[in-house]
């Protein structure tokens, strides 16, 4: 598993871009809740970053 501030797997970065920009089409000002478990942390963090780039407001909801 990648370290929180370390290098992320590029596949998660690319998948996050697809999810945020195509699957759910996040727009500026949107409020987005990201619910994830322990195995989805890296993808959730990449989605979080991509949502911020779009000017939206992500909220992480960890569910173990």
C-alpha positions in Angstrom: 0.0 0.0 0.0 1.3 3.4 -0.9 2.2 5.8 1.9 -0.2 8.7 2.4 2.2 11.3 1.1 4.3 8.9 -1.0 4.0 8.1 -4.7 0.6 6.8 -5.6 0.0 4.0 -8.1 -0.6 5.7 -11.5 -3.6 3.4 -12.2 -5.4 5.0 -9.3 -4.6 8.4 -10.6 -6.0 7.6 -14.1 -9.0 5.8 -12.7 -9.8 8.8 -10.4 -9.7 11.1 -13.4 -12.2 8.9 -15.3 -14.5 8.6 -12.3 -14.5 12.3 -11.4 -14.5 13.8 -14.9 -16.6 11.3 -16.9 -18.5 8.9 -14.7 -20.0 11.4 -12.3 -18.9 14.7 -14.0 -18.0 16.7 -11.0 -18.5 20.5 -11.4 -17.3 23.5 -9.5 -19.3 24.0 -6.3 -20.5 20.4 -6.1 -20.4 18.6 -2.7 -19.1 15.1 -3.1 -19.0 12.4 -0.5 -16.4 9.6 -1.0 -17.3 6.5 1.0 -14.5 4.0 1.2 -13.0 1.1 3.2 -9.4 0.2 4.0 -8.7 -1.3 0.6 -10.0 1.7 -1.3 -8.0 4.4 0.5 -5.5 5.1 -2.3 -8.2 5.5 -4.9 -10.3 7.6 -2.6 -7.4 10.0 -2.0 -6.8 10.3 -5.7 -10.5 11.1 -6.3 -10.3 13.6 -3.5 -7.4 15.4 -5.2 -9.2 15.3 -8.6 -12.4 16.7 -7.1 -10.5 19.6 -5.6 -9.0 20.4 -9.0 -12.5 20.7 -10.3 -13.4 23.3 -7.7 -15.8 21.0 -5.8 -15.9 20.1 -2.1 -15.0 16.4 -1.3 -15.7 14.8 2.0 -14.0 11.5 2.9 -16.2 8.9 4.7 -14.1 6.0 6.0 -16.1 2.9 6.7 -14.1 -0.1 8.0 
